[in-house]
Amino acid sequence: MALFQRDPWIIDVFRTYSGDFHLYVRGRALEDQPLKLYEQQTFYQTLRNTWRAFKTDEIRRVPVRLTLPNGNFFEAITDSEGYFLFDIQTKTDLQEIADEEGYVPITISFDEKNSAFAKAKSEQRISINKFTGETLVPPSTTAYGVISDIDDTIMKTGVTSFLKLRVAFNTFFKNFDQRSPFKDAASFYQLLHRGPSGKDQNPMFYLSNSPWNLYRYLEKFVDFHGFPKGPILLRDFPTPWDRTPKKKRPHKEHELINILKHYPDQQFILIGDAGEHDTTYYTNAATEYPERVKAIYIRAVNHSKKMAAIKEMADAFEICPVLLVKESSEAIKHARGMGWIV
């Protein structure tokens, strides 16, 4: 009979970012077993995890509840793909309940009064109904924020490879502890996180065009390789029958602008690579918010045509420095010279 048991209900809570009186929390409700990602997995275990990450059974149109440490709670409903979003104003000053790093612990649960929940519970598919997560509320003392791309910026991915075959191989057949970060990238990001005083808690944000299915994988990569903790902002791959309105901007640019709007008094350092459209997104943002971007660092790639176009764009841009760097050490030297890191 065990062969016919259905997967339990779970809630995947993504690490997100919020404001002093503004909750902005994402997650997804699924019928699945939690992924088991650990170091030194076998090839079979890695392949199995990748398969399970993409083979999802969404829990659609069910209410979920977010509870803060002070007991205040808010409700939302999952969409057709099982995703939910809390984008609401609060009466609670979230900074007052954040930890030293600026993170507020949150709990997400299913509405126990819902008929679908009651049915799942009767089928013994619910053993727990308390899923924890956290949302970043940057301290008011931060010197600046950092918004960074992931693929080919901190993690060697192969975006410019032929038909992106290297991207597919790395994603599906390599575990997070086998993926290679760029030399000194983690050290550079830690310096930025600590800021000019060496003790700052500057907020870090990571962007990627990867689907939310890879969230846990990328979170493990960031933590394992010593990068500062921060929200990881991915995207939902639409299906052919998905009627969700398309965003006016590409995903990464949309998230970038959303962060800038979310923290109107914060300046940012932007980091990307020359393999895709990071330079365009970042210079567009700096043009739209000219007082908000301190500098743009773009990691060079082995693609002569793209590099020539990026260099021309960087040389012509006057709002803030746009630096093409081959190694993180070059960015460290520049940031230290500007007094942004110690």
SVG drawing of the C-alpha trace seen along z (x, -y; Angstrom):
<svg xmlns="http://www.w3.org/2000/svg" viewBox="-14 -62 58 64">
<polyline fill="none" stroke="black" stroke-width="0.4" points="0.0,0.0 3.0,-2.3 3.4,-2.5 0.1,-4.3 0.7,-6.8 0.6,-10.4 3.2,-13.0 2.7,-15.2 1.7,-18.8 4.7,-21.2 5.4,-24.9 8.6,-26.1 9.4,-29.5 11.8,-31.6 14.2,-34.0 12.9,-37.4 13.2,-41.1 10.9,-43.5 10.8,-47.1 10.2,-48.6 6.4,-48.4 6.1,-46.4 6.1,-42.6 7.2,-41.2 7.3,-37.4 7.2,-34.7 6.8,-30.9 5.2,-27.9 2.8,-25.2 3.6,-21.7 2.7,-18.0 6.2,-16.7 8.9,-15.5 11.4,-18.2 14.6,-18.0 17.6,-16.4 20.6,-18.4 23.9,-17.6 27.6,-17.5 29.3,-14.7 26.2,-13.3 26.4,-10.5 25.7,-11.2 22.4,-9.3 21.3,-11.3 22.1,-14.6 20.1,-13.5 17.2,-12.4 17.1,-15.7 17.2,-17.7 14.3,-15.5 12.3,-16.1 13.0,-19.8 11.3,-20.1 8.6,-17.4 6.3,-19.4 2.7,-18.9 1.4,-22.4 -1.3,-23.0 -3.5,-25.5 -6.0,-28.1 -5.6,-27.3 -5.3,-29.9 -2.0,-30.2 -1.2,-32.2 2.0,-34.1 2.7,-34.7 5.2,-37.1 7.1,-36.5 4.8,-38.9 1.7,-36.8 0.4,-39.1 -0.7,-37.2 -1.7,-37.8 -3.4,-35.6 -2.9,-35.0 -4.0,-32.4 -1.8,-30.3 -2.1,-30.8 -2.5,-28.2 1.2,-27.2 1.1,-27.0 3.0,-30.3 1.9,-32.9 3.0,-36.5 2.5,-38.6 3.0,-42.2 1.3,-44.2 1.8,-47.1 2.0,-46.2 1.5,-48.1 4.5,-46.3 7.9,-47.9 9.7,-44.9 13.1,-46.3 12.2,-46.0 11.7,-42.2 14.7,-41.5 17.8,-39.8 21.4,-41.3 21.7,-40.6 18.3,-42.2 16.3,-39.0 12.8,-38.6 11.8,-34.9 8.4,-34.0 6.1,-31.0 3.8,-30.0 1.0,-27.5 -2.0,-26.2 -5.5,-27.4 -6.7,-24.5 -10.3,-25.5 -10.0,-25.0 -11.9,-21.9 -8.9,-20.9 -6.7,-20.9 -9.1,-18.8 -9.2,-16.2 -5.4,-16.1 -5.2,-15.7 -7.7,-12.8 -5.5,-11.1 -2.6,-11.4 -0.7,-13.8 -0.1,-16.4 2.1,-15.7 3.3,-19.2 1.7,-22.6 4.4,-25.0 7.0,-26.0 9.7,-28.5 11.5,-31.1 12.9,-34.6 12.7,-38.0 15.4,-40.6 14.8,-44.1 18.1,-45.9 19.2,-47.9 19.0,-51.7 22.7,-51.9 23.8,-50.2 26.2,-52.0 24.8,-50.6 23.2,-47.5 24.6,-45.1 22.6,-43.6 24.4,-40.8 23.7,-38.4 24.5,-34.7 25.3,-32.9 28.8,-33.6 29.1,-36.4 29.7,-34.4 29.2,-30.9 30.8,-29.5 27.9,-28.5 28.8,-28.7 26.0,-31.1 28.0,-31.9 28.7,-28.3 27.3,-26.8 23.6,-26.3 24.2,-26.8 25.1,-23.1 27.5,-23.8 24.6,-25.5 22.5,-22.4 25.2,-20.0 26.2,-22.1 22.6,-22.5 21.4,-18.9 24.5,-16.8 26.6,-18.8 25.8,-19.1 26.0,-22.5 29.3,-21.6 30.9,-20.7 30.0,-24.0 32.9,-26.5 32.7,-30.0 35.0,-32.6 38.3,-33.2 38.0,-35.7 34.4,-36.4 33.2,-35.3 35.9,-37.4 34.8,-40.5 31.2,-40.0 32.0,-39.5 34.0,-42.8 31.1,-44.6 28.7,-43.1 30.9,-44.4 31.3,-47.7 33.6,-50.6 33.5,-50.1 34.2,-46.4 31.1,-45.8 28.3,-46.8 25.4,-44.5 25.0,-45.8 22.1,-43.9 23.0,-41.4 20.5,-40.5 21.1,-37.8 19.3,-37.7 19.1,-34.9 16.9,-33.9 16.8,-30.4 13.4,-29.0 12.2,-28.9 12.6,-25.1 16.4,-25.7 16.0,-27.9 17.3,-25.4 20.1,-24.4 21.3,-28.0 20.8,-28.8 23.0,-25.9 25.7,-27.1 25.7,-30.6 26.0,-29.3 28.5,-26.5 31.0,-28.7 31.0,-31.4 29.0,-34.2 27.0,-36.5 23.4,-35.4 20.8,-37.3 17.5,-37.0 17.7,-34.9 15.2,-36.2 14.3,-33.7 11.4,-33.5 8.5,-31.3 8.7,-29.7 5.3,-30.2 3.5,-27.4 1.9,-27.7 -1.6,-28.1 -0.4,-30.5 -2.6,-33.7 -0.6,-35.6 0.1,-39.1 3.6,-39.5 5.9,-42.0 6.8,-45.2 10.5,-44.6 12.6,-41.4 12.8,-39.4 16.1,-40.6 15.5,-44.2 12.1,-44.1 13.5,-42.7 16.3,-45.2 14.0,-48.2 11.7,-46.7 14.5,-46.6 15.4,-50.2 11.8,-51.3 11.6,-49.2 14.5,-51.1 14.3,-54.7 17.0,-56.0 19.5,-53.3 22.4,-53.4 23.6,-50.3 26.5,-48.6 25.5,-46.4 27.5,-43.4 26.9,-41.3 28.7,-39.8 29.1,-40.5 27.5,-37.2 23.9,-38.4 22.1,-41.7 23.3,-42.8 25.1,-45.9 22.0,-47.1 19.7,-46.4 22.1,-48.1 22.8,-51.2 19.1,-51.6 18.5,-51.5 21.3,-54.0 19.8,-56.3 16.4,-56.0 17.8,-56.5 21.0,-58.5 21.7,-59.2 21.2,-55.6 23.9,-53.6 27.4,-54.0 29.1,-51.7 28.6,-48.9 31.0,-46.0 30.8,-43.7 32.8,-40.4 34.4,-39.8 33.6,-36.7 35.4,-34.9 33.4,-36.4 35.1,-39.1 32.0,-40.6 30.1,-40.9 33.1,-42.3 33.6,-45.0 30.0,-46.1 30.1,-46.2 33.3,-48.2 31.9,-50.7 28.8,-51.0 30.8,-51.3 33.2,-54.0 30.2,-56.1 28.3,-55.9 28.8,-58.9 26.3,-58.6 28.4,-56.2 31.6,-54.1 31.1,-51.0 34.1,-48.7 34.9,-45.6 36.9,-43.2 38.5,-39.9 39.2,-39.0 37.5,-39.9 40.8,-41.3 40.4,-44.2 37.0,-45.1 38.4,-44.8 41.2,-47.2 38.7,-49.8 36.2,-49.5 38.9,-49.8 40.2,-52.9 36.8,-54.4 36.5,-53.8 33.6,-51.3 35.5,-48.4 38.3,-48.1"/>
</svg>
